[in-house]
Structure formats: C-alpha cells, structure tokens
C-alpha cells in the first residue's frame, strides 16, 4: 500500500468516525465466572430501564468481538451494525435501546433542530442518520443538552452503575463507555464496559484516561 493511500485510510478511520482510537487497555480486563456472567446478564420481567441497560452492556461483552469504524448505511430508527462489531459509541447506543432510548433517533431529531449547537468537526453540512450518533462528541453534546451532565470527579464513588463516561485519550480523540454494576475487587470502583479496539470488554479503566464527560440519564 502506498504512503498516500495508507495515510488516507488512517484519516478516514479517525475523521469519518472519531469515536475512539484503536488502543487496547492491556491487563485491565475483569474476568467473570460463568455463574457471575450469567447473573450479570439476567433480566427479570419487571426490570427497570437501568437494570436492562446494565444487563445488556454486560451481554455485549459476550457478543461484540471486534472494533469496526467503517461508515455503514443503517436503518432508521433503531439502525445498527451486526452485534459482532462496532465502536465505543455503539456500546452506549445498544445498551440504551434496551432501556427504551434510541440515541440514533433522539440525537438525530435534536440535531436537525439545533445543528449549530453540535460539534462542527467533520465538514458536514447537515445531519446524517448513519453516523451522527456514533460520534462521541455528538453524544456528549446530546447528554449535556438533556441536562444529564454531572461534575467531573476524581472520586470513584461518584461514578455509579449506568453512568456514561467520556474520556480524551490521545491527540484530541475521544472515547466513551458505561459504568457497569461489577465492582473491581478490593476497590470502590465499578468496572467499565467499552470497546477500544478488541470488542466490548469489561475493564478497570475508569481513570485510565482523562475524564471529560460524566452523564447520568437513568
């Protein structure tokens, strides 16, 4: 592959869908026994939206095995890639749908009415139902506009199951994930469900990068 073509490929991966960089977080993975994993995914008939979000976020760690930042034409509403692949934003979008919130639809409708309020980073002249909700800065803006922002705290106790956290990881690129209901052993931190290059994973990464967004919807 020529240098020019390789540079174009990297540019498209980062600029068409700058959801998160392909950086694996190493030895931070939380391993659950089969029994623990089954219990974490269990959803009772009378489960609350938050409980459904938390269960599905864990379920994603058993199904989403790769990172794919490709631009894909999606159905609308409730459009999605095959569950086996996706980016960090897809983890949040998929989990929230189980709680009754379609972020593709909600963000698109708000963005149509308030396009100038959203980041103008990708040269877009209007909304795009296929990609807008898969861009971390757009999700951050939507949560802020819904009044769901919380203070950025250095204390793990302030980050509760179901919270959405956004990080700046490198070179101005952003990442996003969900605080799980699984406590990291011998700490007061909850593990994070996110996809940063190897599929959806349960990892101890709350303070791995600079926290730039903290949101509580449910």
Secondary structure, DSSP 8 states (H G I E B T S, - for coil): --HHHHHHHHHHHHHT--S-------TTB----HHHHHHHH---TT--HHHHHHHHHHHHTTT--EE--------SSS----TTEE-HHHHHHHHHHHTT--HHHHHHHHHHH-GGGS---S--SS--TTTGGGSHHHHHHHHHHTT-B----S-GGG--TT-EEEEEEETTEEEEEEEEEEE-TTSS-EEEEEESSSSEEEE--TTTSEEEEEE---
